[in-house]
Amino acid sequence: MVTRADVTQDALAPLKKVSVVMPVFNERATLVAVIERVLASPLRIELICVDDGSHDGSVALLKEIELRHPEVRVLFQPRNMGKGAALRRGISEATGDFVLIQDADLEYDPAEYQLLLEPLCADKADVVYGSRFLGGGPHRVLYFWHTIGNWMLTFLSNCLTNINLTDMETCYKAFRREVIQSIPLEENRFGFEPEVTVKVARRHLRIYEVGISYSGRTYEEGKKIGWKDGVRALYCLVKYSLKELRTQPAACPDPCRTDARYNPEAIPAPGLPTIPAPSDPATT
């Protein structure tokens, strides 16, 4: 298990820049604090904030922050399109060596970026997940059924992808930029998590997990994900597992690597059934 003691400056020396992609929707209460924590990182940060149609004053705050901090870029969606759509846009705009996903609340701690990046910088991983169920960091005690739901979704994800994650639904995911930008992403809402998990597994990329702390919030404090998103996640796991079997994933654009991870063989699966999609409202 990777701990803070394992993360050395030597391991992070090859790092040039980290693109942190932060979707924002009505997060005025926590926005300034989380951006301050991101920018306090000792790493070279490019923070890409994608506002997803906020109407609580977040837009004005983002404009003010962008003026004061040249390392912050703010993008505005034309309307509320969902977290996945905001991430897709932010990822496409990233210019760093690595891309890291950060929510605009205070549930995940930017002080742990180095934990996520160490396997990438050491060239051990192409993708790193920050698991809320590994390690000895502090965890706020909240909803029992959310924990059961997370476990069930991760279990199904592992069954369909033949990998052994402990936390598929975690926000904290870090990627080599060329890897994540080469993967076609489609989901507009919280289906991003199962979609990207299936697609990185199908490409036989090197995936690591590291333990992180977690300070979850209640619905009264602004939590947005609900049971309908859990149903959508189930649908997405099955949908993209079948869809990826039908197609040959594009090899990740790294000419220095020629092993099977970057050129997986397609598995033919003719005649697979089409699964009707459940409703997917845009409102986050």
C-alpha positions as CSV (number, residue, x, y, z in Angstrom):
1,M,0.0,0.0,0.0
2,V,1.3,3.5,-0.9
3,T,1.5,5.8,2.1
4,R,2.6,9.4,2.5
5,A,6.0,8.2,3.6
6,D,6.4,6.4,0.3
7,V,6.0,9.6,-1.7
8,T,9.4,11.2,-2.2
9,Q,10.5,14.2,-4.2
10,D,12.7,11.9,-6.3
11,A,9.6,9.9,-7.3
12,L,7.9,13.1,-8.3
13,A,10.9,14.7,-10.1
14,P,9.8,13.6,-13.6
15,L,6.5,15.5,-13.1
16,K,6.1,18.6,-15.2
17,K,2.5,19.6,-14.8
18,V,-0.8,18.2,-13.4
19,S,-4.1,19.2,-15.0
20,V,-6.8,19.1,-12.3
21,V,-10.2,19.0,-13.8
22,M,-13.0,20.3,-11.5
23,P,-16.6,20.2,-12.5
24,V,-18.6,22.9,-10.7
25,F,-22.4,23.1,-10.2
26,N,-23.8,25.3,-7.4
27,E,-20.8,24.9,-5.1
28,R,-20.4,28.5,-3.9
29,A,-20.2,27.4,-0.2
30,T,-17.0,25.3,-0.8
31,L,-15.6,26.6,-4.0
32,V,-13.0,29.1,-2.6
33,A,-11.8,26.7,0.0
34,V,-11.3,23.8,-2.3
35,I,-9.5,25.9,-5.0
36,E,-7.2,27.3,-2.3
37,R,-6.3,23.8,-1.3
38,V,-5.7,22.7,-4.9
39,L,-3.4,25.7,-5.5
40,A,-1.6,25.1,-2.2
41,S,-0.2,21.9,-3.6
42,P,3.6,21.9,-4.1
43,L,3.1,20.5,-7.6
44,R,2.9,22.5,-10.8
45,I,-0.9,22.8,-11.2
46,E,-3.2,23.7,-14.2
47,L,-6.6,23.9,-12.6
48,I,-9.4,23.7,-15.2
49,C,-12.8,24.6,-13.6
50,V,-15.8,23.7,-15.8
51,D,-19.0,25.5,-14.6
52,D,-22.0,23.4,-15.5
53,G,-24.7,26.1,-15.4
54,S,-24.5,27.2,-11.8
55,H,-27.0,29.8,-10.5
56,D,-25.9,30.3,-6.9
57,G,-23.1,32.8,-7.5
58,S,-20.4,30.3,-8.4
59,V,-19.9,31.9,-11.8
60,A,-18.9,35.3,-10.3
61,L,-16.6,33.6,-7.9
62,L,-14.9,31.6,-10.7
63,K,-14.4,34.7,-12.8
64,E,-12.8,36.5,-9.9
65,I,-10.5,33.6,-9.1
66,E,-9.4,33.3,-12.7
67,L,-8.4,36.9,-12.8
68,R,-6.2,36.5,-9.6
69,H,-4.7,33.1,-10.5
70,P,-3.1,32.6,-13.9
71,E,-2.9,28.8,-13.2
72,V,-6.7,28.7,-13.1
73,R,-8.7,28.3,-16.3
74,V,-12.5,28.6,-16.2
75,L,-14.8,27.1,-18.9
76,F,-18.5,27.6,-19.0
77,Q,-21.0,25.1,-20.3
78,P,-23.9,26.6,-22.3
79,R,-26.4,25.0,-19.9
80,N,-26.5,22.4,-17.2
81,M,-25.3,19.2,-19.0
82,G,-24.1,17.0,-16.1
83,K,-20.8,16.1,-14.4
84,G,-19.7,13.7,-17.2
85,A,-20.1,16.3,-19.9
86,A,-18.2,18.8,-17.8
87,L,-15.4,16.3,-17.2
88,R,-15.3,15.4,-20.9
89,R,-14.8,19.1,-21.8
90,G,-12.2,19.7,-19.1
91,I,-10.2,16.6,-20.1
92,S,-10.1,17.7,-23.7
93,E,-8.6,21.0,-22.7
94,A,-5.9,19.6,-20.4
95,T,-2.3,20.2,-21.3
96,G,-0.5,18.6,-18.3
97,D,1.5,15.4,-18.1
98,F,-1.2,13.9,-16.0
99,V,-5.0,14.6,-15.5
100,L,-6.6,14.3,-12.1
101,I,-10.3,14.6,-11.3
102,Q,-11.3,16.8,-8.4
103,D,-14.9,17.5,-7.1
104,A,-15.7,21.1,-6.1
105,D,-16.7,20.1,-2.6
106,L,-14.5,19.3,0.3
107,E,-15.0,15.5,0.4
108,Y,-11.6,14.8,-1.1
109,D,-8.3,16.3,0.1
110,P,-6.0,17.9,-2.5
111,A,-3.1,17.4,-0.1
112,E,-3.2,13.7,-1.2
113,Y,-2.4,14.4,-4.9
114,Q,1.1,13.1,-4.4
115,L,-0.2,9.8,-3.2
116,L,-2.2,9.4,-6.5
117,L,0.6,10.6,-8.7
118,E,3.5,8.6,-7.3
119,P,2.7,5.4,-9.3
120,L,2.3,7.5,-12.5
121,C,5.6,9.4,-12.0
122,A,7.4,6.1,-11.2
123,D,6.0,4.7,-14.5
124,K,4.3,1.9,-12.7
125,A,0.8,2.9,-13.7
126,D,-1.2,4.5,-16.5
127,V,-4.3,5.1,-14.3
128,V,-4.6,5.5,-10.5
129,Y,-7.7,5.3,-8.4
130,G,-7.9,6.8,-4.9
131,S,-9.8,4.3,-2.8
132,R,-11.9,5.4,0.2
133,F,-11.8,1.8,1.4
134,L,-8.1,1.3,1.6
135,G,-5.6,2.8,4.0
136,G,-5.8,4.3,7.4
137,G,-6.8,7.9,6.7
138,P,-9.7,9.5,8.4
139,H,-13.2,8.8,7.0
140,R,-16.4,10.5,8.0
141,V,-19.1,8.0,9.1
142,L,-22.2,8.5,7.0
143,Y,-24.7,6.4,5.0
144,F,-24.7,2.7,5.4
145,W,-26.7,2.0,2.3
146,H,-24.4,4.2,0.2
147,T,-21.5,1.9,1.3
148,I,-23.5,-1.2,0.4
149,G,-24.3,0.4,-3.0
150,N,-20.7,1.3,-3.6
151,W,-19.6,-2.2,-2.8
152,M,-22.2,-3.8,-5.1
153,L,-21.3,-1.5,-8.0
154,T,-17.6,-2.2,-7.5
155,F,-18.2,-5.9,-7.3
156,L,-20.2,-6.0,-10.5
157,S,-17.6,-3.8,-12.2
158,N,-14.9,-6.3,-11.2
159,C,-16.9,-9.2,-12.4
160,L,-17.4,-7.6,-15.8
161,T,-13.8,-6.3,-16.2
162,N,-11.8,-8.9,-14.4
163,I,-9.9,-6.4,-12.3
164,N,-9.9,-6.1,-8.5
165,L,-10.8,-2.5,-7.6
166,T,-12.1,-1.7,-4.1
167,D,-13.7,1.7,-5.1
168,M,-14.9,2.1,-8.6
169,E,-17.1,5.1,-7.8
170,T,-14.4,7.2,-6.3
171,C,-14.0,10.8,-7.6
172,Y,-10.2,10.6,-7.3
173,K,-8.9,9.2,-10.5
174,A,-5.6,10.2,-12.1
175,F,-4.4,9.4,-15.7
176,R,-1.6,9.9,-18.0
177,R,-3.0,12.7,-20.2
178,E,-2.5,10.9,-23.5
179,V,-4.3,7.9,-22.1
180,I,-7.5,9.6,-21.0
181,Q,-7.6,11.9,-24.0
182,S,-7.5,8.8,-26.3
183,I,-10.5,7.2,-24.7
184,P,-13.9,8.3,-26.2
185,L,-16.2,9.3,-23.4
186,E,-20.0,9.5,-23.7
187,E,-21.7,9.7,-20.4
188,N,-23.1,13.1,-19.3
189,R,-23.9,12.5,-15.7
190,F,-22.4,10.3,-12.9
191,G,-22.2,7.4,-15.4
192,F,-18.6,8.7,-16.1
193,E,-17.2,6.5,-13.3
194,P,-18.4,3.1,-14.6
195,E,-17.8,4.1,-18.2
196,V,-14.2,5.1,-17.7
197,T,-13.6,2.1,-15.5
198,V,-14.8,-0.4,-18.2
199,K,-12.8,1.4,-20.9
200,V,-9.5,1.6,-19.1
201,A,-9.8,-2.1,-18.1
202,R,-10.7,-3.1,-21.7
203,R,-7.5,-1.4,-22.9
204,H,-5.4,-3.5,-20.4
205,L,-3.8,-0.4,-18.9
206,R,-1.8,-0.5,-15.7
207,I,-4.2,0.4,-12.9
208,Y,-3.2,1.1,-9.4
209,E,-5.2,2.0,-6.2
210,V,-4.0,4.0,-3.3
211,G,-5.8,4.6,0.0
212,I,-7.2,8.1,0.6
213,S,-9.1,9.9,3.3
214,Y,-12.7,10.9,2.8
215,S,-14.9,13.6,4.4
216,G,-18.3,12.9,2.9
217,R,-21.1,15.3,3.1
218,T,-24.8,14.9,3.7
219,Y,-27.7,15.9,1.3
220,E,-28.3,18.9,3.6
221,E,-24.7,19.9,2.9
222,G,-25.1,19.7,-0.8
223,K,-24.6,16.0,-1.8
224,K,-26.2,15.5,-5.3
225,I,-25.8,11.8,-6.2
226,G,-29.0,9.7,-5.6
227,W,-30.4,6.2,-6.1
228,K,-31.3,7.0,-9.8
229,D,-27.6,7.5,-10.4
230,G,-26.9,4.1,-8.9
231,V,-29.4,2.5,-11.4
232,R,-27.7,4.4,-14.2
233,A,-24.3,3.1,-13.1
234,L,-25.6,-0.5,-13.3
235,Y,-26.8,0.2,-16.8
236,C,-23.5,1.8,-17.8
237,L,-21.5,-1.1,-16.5
238,V,-23.4,-3.6,-18.6
239,K,-23.8,-1.3,-21.6
240,Y,-20.1,-0.4,-22.0
241,S,-18.9,-4.0,-21.2
242,L,-21.0,-5.2,-24.1
243,K,-20.1,-2.3,-26.3
244,E,-16.4,-2.7,-25.7
245,L,-16.6,-6.3,-26.7
246,R,-18.0,-5.4,-30.1
247,T,-15.3,-2.9,-30.9
248,Q,-11.5,-2.8,-31.1
249,P,-10.4,-0.1,-28.6
250,A,-7.8,2.3,-30.1
251,A,-4.3,1.8,-28.9
252,C,-3.1,4.4,-26.5
253,P,-0.8,6.9,-28.3
254,D,2.6,6.1,-26.8
255,P,5.1,5.1,-29.5
256,C,7.6,4.1,-26.9
257,R,5.4,1.2,-25.8
258,T,4.5,-1.8,-27.9
259,D,3.3,-4.3,-25.4
260,A,-0.2,-5.8,-25.2
261,R,-1.5,-3.2,-22.8
262,Y,-1.6,-0.7,-25.6
263,N,-2.8,-3.0,-28.4
264,P,-5.5,-5.3,-27.0
265,E,-7.1,-7.9,-29.2
266,A,-10.8,-7.4,-29.9
267,I,-13.0,-10.1,-28.6
268,P,-15.8,-10.8,-31.2
269,A,-19.3,-11.0,-29.7
270,P,-21.8,-11.1,-32.6
271,G,-25.5,-10.7,-31.9
272,L,-25.3,-9.2,-28.4
273,P,-28.6,-7.7,-27.3
274,T,-29.3,-4.0,-27.2
275,I,-30.2,-2.8,-23.8
276,P,-32.6,0.2,-23.6
277,A,-31.3,3.1,-21.7
278,P,-33.1,4.3,-18.6
279,S,-34.0,8.0,-18.5
280,D,-31.0,10.3,-17.9
281,P,-32.1,13.8,-16.9
282,A,-29.5,16.5,-17.5
283,T,-30.0,18.2,-14.1
284,T,-27.2,17.3,-11.8
